[in-house]
Amino acid sequence: MTRSADRHPGQRGSALIMTLIMLVLMTVLVGSTFTLASTNLKSVANTQLHDEAVAAANAAIEQVISSPFTNAPVAQAIDVDINNDGMIDYTVQFTAPTCVSASAVTSSSTPPSSLSLPTAFNAAAATFYDTVWDIDAQVTDVASGASAHVHQGVRVLLDQVQYATVCP
């Protein structure tokens, strides 16, 4: 009676070697898949933090432009609670808003959007200025340190006195 090893003399232990090679390849594949998944998760988290920071900046910008910021433009900081849990999530630092351009508006060339303004803006002899302001916000996440930089342009109609005071 002959043994099976005697029938195939050059194949002794080859199954074990092939199994070990396949095991190493599977380990490398699982490791690289884990690394790729981890990298994707970090990327999604960073994108979410950036989007939240931009949303916080937009909320703070809305707060600034709904105030009479053209009366005395100053640098300021606004704290934002983006998820309404009572804790500050983002701090938005504003540089002083700057008047970047202005054009005179006479009563004969009053833009249609100004038709609903109070009667003080409809005086025939008055001169008004259509001004454009740059609002510059730097947002920082208090917890993670993530940050974003947002610029917003805003148009504001000013009278002669306001224009002379804040738009050089």
C-alpha positions in Angstrom: 0.0 0.0 0.0 1.4 3.4 -1.0 0.8 6.6 0.9 -0.6 9.7 -0.8 2.5 11.6 0.0 4.5 9.1 -2.0 2.2 9.7 -5.0 2.8 13.5 -5.1 6.3 13.9 -3.8 6.7 17.7 -4.8 3.4 18.9 -3.1 4.3 18.2 0.5 3.0 21.2 2.7 1.8 23.3 -0.2 -1.7 23.6 1.1 -0.5 25.0 4.3 1.7 27.6 2.5 -1.2 28.6 0.2 -3.5 29.0 3.3 -1.0 31.2 5.1 -0.6 33.4 2.0 -4.4 33.7 1.7 -4.7 34.5 5.4 -2.1 37.3 5.0 -3.9 38.7 2.0 -7.2 38.7 3.8 -5.6 40.5 6.8 -4.1 43.2 4.6 -7.5 43.6 2.8 -9.4 44.0 6.1 -6.8 46.4 7.5 -6.9 48.6 4.4 -10.8 48.5 4.4 -10.8 49.6 8.1 -8.3 52.5 7.3 -10.4 53.6 4.4 -13.6 53.6 6.5 -11.9 55.5 9.3 -10.6 58.1 6.9 -14.1 58.6 5.3 -15.7 59.0 8.8 -13.2 61.7 9.7 -13.8 63.4 6.3 -17.6 63.4 6.9 -17.2 64.7 10.5 -14.9 67.6 9.3 -17.4 68.5 6.6 -20.2 68.5 9.2 -18.2 70.7 11.5 -17.4 73.1 8.7 -21.1 73.3 7.6 -22.1 74.0 11.2 -19.5 76.7 11.5 -20.8 78.4 8.4 -24.3 78.1 9.7 -23.2 79.8 12.9 -21.5 82.5 11.0 -24.7 83.1 8.9 -26.8 83.3 12.1 -24.4 85.8 13.6 -24.3 87.9 10.4 -28.1 88.0 10.4 -28.0 89.3 13.9 -25.5 92.0 12.9 -27.2 93.2 9.8 -30.6 93.3 11.5 -29.1 95.8 14.0 -28.2 99.4 13.1 -24.6 98.5 12.5 -24.0 101.4 10.1 -24.6 103.9 13.0 -21.2 103.0 14.5 -19.5 100.1 12.9 -17.3 98.3 15.4 -15.6 95.0 15.7 -17.5 92.6 18.0 -17.9 89.0 19.0 -21.1 87.1 19.0 -21.6 83.7 20.7 -23.9 81.2 18.9 -25.7 78.2 20.4 -26.3 76.3 17.1 -28.2 73.4 18.6 -30.2 75.4 21.2 -29.0 73.4 24.2 -28.1 76.4 26.3 -24.4 76.1 25.8 -22.2 78.3 23.5 -21.1 76.2 20.5 -19.4 78.8 18.3 -17.8 82.2 18.8 -18.0 84.5 15.8 -15.5 87.3 15.6 -16.4 90.3 13.4 -14.0 92.9 12.2 -15.6 96.4 11.9 -18.0 96.4 9.0 -16.6 98.5 6.1 -18.3 100.6 3.5 -16.8 99.4 0.3 -18.8 101.5 -2.2 -21.6 104.0 -2.4 -23.6 105.7 -5.1 -25.9 108.7 -4.8 -29.6 108.1 -5.2 -31.7 111.1 -6.0 -35.5 111.3 -5.7 -35.9 110.9 -9.5 -33.7 107.7 -9.5 -35.0 106.1 -6.3 -34.7 102.3 -6.8 -38.0 100.4 -6.7 -37.0 98.6 -3.5 -37.0 102.0 -1.7 -40.7 102.7 -2.5 -41.8 101.1 0.7 -39.4 103.2 2.9 -40.8 105.7 5.3 -41.6 109.2 4.1 -38.3 110.6 5.4 -36.6 108.8 2.5 -39.0 110.3 -0.1 -38.1 114.0 0.5 -37.6 115.6 -2.9 -34.5 117.6 -1.9 -32.8 115.0 0.1 -29.8 112.9 -1.2 -29.4 109.3 -0.2 -26.7 106.8 -0.8 -27.0 103.2 -1.8 -24.0 101.7 0.1 -22.4 98.3 0.0 -20.9 96.9 3.2 -18.4 94.1 3.8 -19.2 92.0 6.9 -16.2 89.7 7.7 -16.7 86.9 10.2 -14.2 84.4 11.6 -16.0 81.5 13.3 -14.4 79.1 15.9 -15.9 76.0 17.4 -15.4 76.2 21.2 -15.2 72.4 21.6 -13.2 71.2 18.6 -11.4 74.3 17.5 -12.8 74.0 13.9 -13.0 77.3 12.2 -14.4 79.0 9.1 -14.1 82.4 7.5 -17.2 84.0 5.9 -17.6 87.3 4.0 -21.1 88.8 3.4 -21.9 91.8 1.3 -24.9 93.9 2.5 -26.6 96.9 0.8 -27.8 99.7 3.0 -29.6 102.9 2.1 -28.1 105.8 4.1 -29.0 109.5 4.2 -26.5 112.3 3.7 -25.6 112.6 7.4 -25.1 108.9 7.9 -23.1 108.6 4.7 -20.8 111.5 5.7 -20.2 109.9 9.1 -19.5 106.2 8.2 -18.5 106.1 4.5 -15.3 108.1 3.9 
